[in-house]
Amino acid sequence: MAAAIEVRDARRGDADALVALWRELAGAGAHPSRLPATPSAAAVEVAVSKHLDDPFGRLLVGELDGEVHGMAYLRRTPVTPLHDDQTVAIEYLHVSDAARRHGLGKALIAEAVAWAEYECCAHLAVVAPAIAREANRFLARLGLGQAGVLRFATTHTVRRRLAAEHAPNLLALLSSRRSAIARRAQLGRPLPVDGPALGTDVSYPAEPESAGT
């Protein structure tokens, strides 16, 4: 007898199951120490409540025989900053190890397709770890081709690496812009969008040797 599958929006009562799924996702070899730490059940309950009121995002869970074994976050956004077309992006798609190969992943993506069609989005995007071979083969079979690589780091890490490139002018610019953003926020005025007005030339660091790899 085939397992019963249901996909729905997450509820506050799913917090413990979502915490377990996140812990499994973050501990997978495809995400070596890149994801934030596992949140508490209380924090997840608050987050779920926010997603229920968000017209541009949905947090889905997938049930197998009445138990939550999968999740996915859907986000509706412009396909590029220069186009009016919208896309639905699927992020943090994960099915527990105990529920693989029962069709739960396909069911989550099918719900994303249905929502994209309902919202008149002509495109669908899925964020998947580059080294997750099984997941990428699964997505390729559904017609999803690779369009880029998403890289993730803390702002502290990037600032520290910029400092290692010995670019004092660039670091001074970053510091000045951060201060300007804070001042503008306090005054409630918009930040100019025509670039820095510091009156000085800015030198940028040389391209790192790892660029393009």
RAMO-V83836 format. One record per residue. N is the residue number from 1. RES is the residue in one letter. OMEGA is omega as a letter, one per 20 degrees, with the letter a starting at -180 (999 if undefined). NEAR is the number of other ideal C-beta (glycine too) atoms within 10 Angstrom. Layout:
N;RES;OMEGA;NEAR, N;RES;OMEGA;NEAR
This chain:
1;M;a;3, 2;A;r;6, 3;A;r;13, 4;A;a;10, 5;I;r;19, 6;E;r;13, 7;V;a;19, 8;R;r;13, 9;D;a;14, 10;A;r;24, 11;R;a;14, 12;R;a;13, 13;G;r;10, 14;D;a;21, 15;A;a;20, 16;D;r;12, 17;A;r;20, 18;L;r;21, 19;V;r;17, 20;A;r;15, 21;L;r;22, 22;W;r;19, 23;R;r;13, 24;E;r;15, 25;L;a;19, 26;A;a;16, 27;G;a;12, 28;A;a;15, 29;G;a;8, 30;A;a;15, 31;H;a;16, 32;P;r;11, 33;S;a;6, 34;R;a;12, 35;L;r;14, 36;P;a;9, 37;A;a;8, 38;T;a;18, 39;P;r;16, 40;S;r;11, 41;A;r;15, 42;A;r;10, 43;A;r;12, 44;V;r;21, 45;E;r;18, 46;V;a;12, 47;A;r;16, 48;V;r;19, 49;S;r;12, 50;K;a;10, 51;H;a;15, 52;L;a;14, 53;D;a;7, 54;D;a;11, 55;P;a;7, 56;F;a;11, 57;G;r;17, 58;R;r;20, 59;L;a;22, 60;L;r;23, 61;V;r;21, 62;G;r;28, 63;E;r;20, 64;L;a;20, 65;D;r;11, 66;G;r;8, 67;E;a;11, 68;V;a;22, 69;H;a;23, 70;G;r;24, 71;M;r;23, 72;A;r;24, 73;Y;r;18, 74;L;a;24, 75;R;r;16, 76;R;a;17, 77;T;r;14, 78;P;a;11, 79;V;r;16, 80;T;r;9, 81;P;a;6, 82;L;a;6, 83;H;r;10, 84;D;a;7, 85;D;r;11, 86;Q;r;16, 87;T;r;18, 88;V;r;26, 89;A;r;19, 90;I;a;23, 91;E;r;14, 92;Y;r;16, 93;L;a;23, 94;H;r;22, 95;V;a;26, 96;S;a;19, 97;D;a;9, 98;A;a;10, 99;A;a;20, 100;R;r;13, 101;R;r;7, 102;H;r;19, 103;G;a;16, 104;L;r;23, 105;G;r;21, 106;K;a;16, 107;A;r;20, 108;L;r;22, 109;I;r;21, 110;A;r;14, 111;E;r;19, 112;A;r;24, 113;V;a;14, 114;A;r;12, 115;W;r;16, 116;A;r;21, 117;E;r;12, 118;Y;a;9, 119;E;r;14, 120;C;r;8, 121;C;a;20, 122;A;a;11, 123;H;r;12, 124;L;r;19, 125;A;r;18, 126;V;r;19, 127;V;a;13, 128;A;r;18, 129;P;a;17, 130;A;a;12, 131;I;r;11, 132;A;a;15, 133;R;a;10, 134;E;r;9, 135;A;a;18, 136;N;r;17, 137;R;r;9, 138;F;a;18, 139;L;r;19, 140;A;r;12, 141;R;r;9, 142;L;r;13, 143;G;a;7, 144;L;r;16, 145;G;a;6, 146;Q;a;10, 147;A;a;7, 148;G;r;8, 149;V;r;7, 150;L;r;10, 151;R;a;8, 152;F;r;9, 153;A;r;11, 154;T;r;9, 155;T;r;8, 156;H;a;8, 157;T;a;10, 158;V;r;12, 159;R;a;15, 160;R;r;11, 161;R;r;12, 162;L;r;15, 163;A;r;14, 164;A;r;10, 165;E;r;13, 166;H;r;10, 167;A;a;17, 168;P;a;9, 169;N;r;14, 170;L;r;16, 171;L;r;15, 172;A;r;13, 173;L;r;17, 174;L;r;15, 175;S;a;11, 176;S;a;14, 177;R;r;14, 178;R;r;12, 179;S;a;10, 180;A;r;15, 181;I;r;11, 182;A;r;10, 183;R;r;11, 184;R;r;13, 185;A;r;10, 186;Q;a;8, 187;L;r;8, 188;G;r;6, 189;R;a;9, 190;P;r;7, 191;L;r;10, 192;P;a;10, 193;V;a;5, 194;D;r;5, 195;G;a;8, 196;P;r;12, 197;A;a;8, 198;L;r;13, 199;G;r;5, 200;T;r;10, 201;D;r;6, 202;V;r;12, 203;S;a;11, 204;Y;a;11, 205;P;r;15, 206;A;r;10, 207;E;a;9, 208;P;a;11, 209;E;a;7, 210;S;a;6, 211;A;r;7, 212;G;r;6, 213;T;999;5
